[in-house]
């Protein structure tokens, strides 16, 4: 597993919706990038900035935030704590 450094966290993005509320199916080319996910690992934080999020938290993050990586076939996202917009 990945162990993030400083104020970084590893997020497993939630899958993009495949169907609208009205029941229409969304094609792969029209899907939005997911902006929600679950934190699977968190760094220790910085001296002057402690970590406010923890493993297991559901979070919202910026649309183009972080770096995408693939580990053991899973797509993960590494972001700084400041890129997280809210805890759900």
TORKOL-498941 format. One record per residue (C-alpha): x, y, z negated. Coordinates in Angstrom, 3 decimals, decimal comma. Layout:
BEGIN
BAGU       east      north         up
BAGU          X          Y          Z
...
% end
This chain:
BEGIN
BAGU       east      north         up
BAGU      0,000      0,000      0,000
BAGU      1,037      3,591      0,524
BAGU      2,126      5,661     -2,479
BAGU      1,736      9,380     -1,649
BAGU      4,159     11,961     -3,016
BAGU      3,510     15,266     -4,811
BAGU      0,001     16,631     -4,169
BAGU     -0,908     14,316     -1,291
BAGU     -3,738     11,782     -1,235
BAGU     -4,587      8,847      1,030
BAGU     -8,192      8,814      2,244
BAGU    -10,088      6,014      3,962
BAGU    -12,414      7,925      6,309
BAGU    -16,071      6,973      6,416
BAGU    -17,222      5,633      9,767
BAGU    -18,862      8,153     12,074
BAGU    -22,631      7,910     12,405
BAGU    -23,762      5,808     15,374
BAGU    -27,418      6,841     15,216
BAGU    -29,152     10,170     14,648
BAGU    -31,910     10,716     12,102
BAGU    -34,419     10,504     14,957
BAGU    -33,114      7,072     15,953
BAGU    -31,062      8,010     19,023
BAGU    -27,745      6,204     19,486
BAGU    -24,647      8,392     19,815
BAGU    -22,104      7,273     22,449
BAGU    -18,425      6,972     21,423
BAGU    -17,484      9,981     23,550
BAGU    -19,893     12,273     21,667
BAGU    -19,091     11,179     18,110
BAGU    -17,751     13,757     15,691
BAGU    -14,590     13,155     13,708
BAGU    -15,547     11,979     10,207
BAGU    -15,118     14,522      7,432
BAGU    -15,945     12,280      4,472
BAGU    -14,011      9,505      2,871
BAGU    -12,882      7,697     -0,262
BAGU     -9,541      8,317     -1,930
BAGU     -7,543      5,075     -2,035
BAGU     -4,280      6,505     -3,455
BAGU     -3,189      9,785     -5,031
BAGU      0,197     11,297     -5,788
BAGU      1,244     12,560     -9,231
BAGU      0,651     16,226     -8,391
BAGU      3,019     19,165     -8,777
BAGU      4,326     20,740    -11,987
BAGU      2,238     23,864    -11,574
BAGU     -0,717     22,136     -9,855
BAGU     -2,157     18,975    -11,466
BAGU     -4,256     16,563     -9,417
BAGU     -7,989     17,230     -9,635
BAGU     -8,984     14,158     -7,597
BAGU     -8,505     10,498     -8,437
BAGU     -8,737      7,115     -6,743
BAGU    -12,333      6,228     -5,908
BAGU    -13,594      9,804     -5,492
BAGU    -15,807     10,505     -2,456
BAGU    -14,513     13,684     -0,824
BAGU    -15,137     16,108      2,032
BAGU    -12,063     17,323      3,917
BAGU    -11,299     19,674      6,809
BAGU    -12,056     18,448     10,316
BAGU     -8,458     18,595     11,540
BAGU     -6,708     18,121      8,190
BAGU     -3,959     15,632      7,490
BAGU     -2,077     12,948      9,358
BAGU     -3,700      9,765     10,615
BAGU     -1,824      6,508      9,976
BAGU     -2,663      2,834     10,452
BAGU     -1,685      0,392      7,698
BAGU     -2,606     -3,300      7,893
BAGU     -5,126     -2,527     10,641
BAGU     -6,914      0,150      8,578
BAGU     -7,039      3,763      9,707
BAGU     -6,087      6,057      6,839
BAGU     -5,595      9,791      6,485
BAGU     -2,877     11,472      4,403
BAGU     -3,827     15,006      3,298
BAGU     -2,739     17,550      0,722
BAGU     -5,056     18,144     -2,206
BAGU     -5,622     21,689     -0,916
BAGU     -7,135     20,262      2,322
BAGU     -9,942     18,632      0,302
BAGU    -12,995     20,862      0,334
BAGU    -15,236     19,130     -2,222
BAGU    -15,760     16,049     -4,370
BAGU    -19,150     14,429     -3,755
% end
